[in-house]
């Protein structure tokens, strides 16, 4: 939990990198894709997963979900979907954080060096804000990954 009574005096989170326990594993979140690319040493051609806090936020961002798959996407937990080469996930906030309540989406990636396991020292060095609850940060199982269209659903991970 954050120890802030009012978020009005806080800085903008749009350009910050957050280290947080997501619904699946510990991850870096940011609305600035270039900062995540720098941390992960990732080519700009490889996109990040966009995590939304609700299905309504996904629709408000003009993301298209095939009509035959909307029920699947709405009810999914710990699942990432790819529609026309855009990856997204809906992750309802498990933390009652005042900092995160106003953010409707973020780019997301696992919190580790490229092809390595979670290292807290590396993550603390690379992040601007750490949000942690009583369970601390832990490396969990990654989300399921499906490529969907109006007709098919193919599991990739």
C-alpha positions in Angstrom: 0.0 0.0 0.0 1.2 3.5 -0.6 1.3 5.9 2.3 -0.3 8.9 0.5 -3.5 10.5 1.5 -3.9 12.6 -1.6 -2.7 12.0 -5.1 -3.2 15.6 -6.3 0.3 16.7 -5.4 2.0 13.6 -7.0 4.0 13.8 -10.2 2.8 12.4 -13.4 3.1 8.6 -13.7 3.0 8.7 -17.5 6.8 8.8 -17.8 7.7 6.7 -14.8 8.7 3.1 -14.7 6.9 1.1 -11.9 8.1 -2.2 -10.4 5.0 -4.1 -9.2 3.7 -7.5 -8.6 1.2 -8.0 -11.4 -1.5 -10.7 -11.5 1.0 -13.2 -12.8 4.6 -12.2 -12.1 6.7 -9.2 -11.0 6.9 -6.7 -13.8 7.9 -3.3 -15.1 4.9 -1.1 -16.0 5.1 2.2 -17.9 3.2 4.3 -20.4 6.5 5.2 -21.9 7.4 2.3 -24.2 10.9 3.7 -24.9 12.0 3.5 -21.3 11.0 -0.2 -21.1 12.9 -0.8 -24.4 16.0 0.7 -22.8 15.7 -1.3 -19.6 15.1 -4.6 -21.4 17.6 -3.8 -24.2 14.8 -4.7 -26.7 14.6 -3.7 -30.3 11.9 -1.1 -31.1 10.3 -3.5 -33.6 9.3 -5.9 -30.8 6.1 -4.5 -29.1 5.1 -4.8 -25.4 1.9 -6.1 -24.0 -0.6 -3.4 -23.2 -2.3 -4.1 -19.8 -5.7 -2.6 -19.2 -7.4 -2.3 -15.8 -10.9 -3.3 -17.2 -12.6 -4.4 -20.4 -14.2 -1.0 -20.6 -10.8 0.7 -20.6 -9.8 -1.6 -23.5 -12.9 -0.6 -25.5 -12.3 3.1 -24.7 -8.8 2.8 -26.1 -10.4 1.8 -29.5 -8.9 -1.8 -29.3 -10.8 -4.1 -31.5 -11.9 -7.5 -30.0 -13.6 -10.0 -32.3 -17.2 -10.2 -31.4 -17.1 -14.0 -31.0 -14.3 -13.7 -28.5 -15.5 -10.8 -26.3 -17.0 -13.1 -23.7 -13.6 -15.0 -23.5 -11.6 -11.8 -23.1 -14.0 -10.3 -20.5 -13.9 -13.5 -18.3 -10.2 -14.3 -18.7 -7.7 -14.3 -15.9 -4.0 -14.3 -16.3 -4.3 -14.4 -20.1 -2.8 -12.3 -22.8 -4.4 -12.0 -26.2 -3.0 -11.1 -29.6 -5.4 -9.5 -32.2 -3.9 -8.4 -35.5 -0.3 -8.3 -33.9 -1.4 -6.2 -30.9 -1.0 -7.9 -27.6 -3.1 -6.9 -24.6 -4.3 -8.2 -21.3 -6.9 -7.3 -18.7 -5.6 -7.3 -15.2 -7.9 -6.1 -12.5 -6.0 -4.3 -9.7 -5.2 -6.6 -6.9 -3.6 -3.7 -5.0 -5.8 -1.0 -3.6 -3.3 1.6 -4.6 -4.2 5.2 -4.9 -1.3 5.6 -7.4 -2.7 3.0 -9.7 -6.4 3.9 -9.5 -6.3 6.6 -12.1 -4.2 4.7 -14.7 -6.3 2.8 -17.2 -3.5 1.1 -19.1 0.3 0.5 -19.1 2.9 -1.3 -21.2 4.1 -4.3 -19.4 7.1 -6.6 -19.4 8.7 -9.0 -16.9 11.0 -7.5 -14.4 14.3 -9.1 -15.3 17.3 -8.6 -17.5 16.9 -10.1 -21.0 16.8 -13.9 -20.8 17.5 -14.0 -17.0 15.5 -14.6 -13.8 14.2 -11.9 -11.5 17.0 -10.0 -9.7 15.7 -7.5 -7.2 18.9 -5.4 -7.2 18.8 -5.0 -11.0 15.1 -4.0 -10.8 15.6 -1.5 -8.0 18.3 0.2 -10.0 16.2 0.5 -13.2 12.8 1.5 -11.8 11.4 4.9 -10.6 8.7 3.6 -8.2 8.4 0.3 -6.4 4.9 -0.7 -5.3 4.9 -3.7 -3.0 2.3 -5.3 -0.7 2.8 -7.6 2.3 3.5 -10.6 0.0 6.6 -8.8 -1.4 7.7 -9.3 -5.0 8.0 -12.8 -6.5 8.5 -14.4 -9.9 5.4 -16.3 -10.8 4.2 -18.2 -13.8 3.8 -16.1 -17.0 0.3 -15.5 -18.5 -1.3 -17.8 -21.0 -1.0 -16.4 -24.6 -3.7 -16.8 -27.2 -3.9 -15.5 -30.8 -7.5 -14.8 -31.5 -9.6 -13.7 -34.5 -13.4 -13.9 -35.2 -13.2 -17.7 -35.9 -10.2 -19.2 -34.2 -8.3 -19.2 -30.9 -4.7 -20.6 -31.0 -2.7 -21.1 -27.8 0.9 -19.9 -28.2 2.1 -20.3 -24.6 
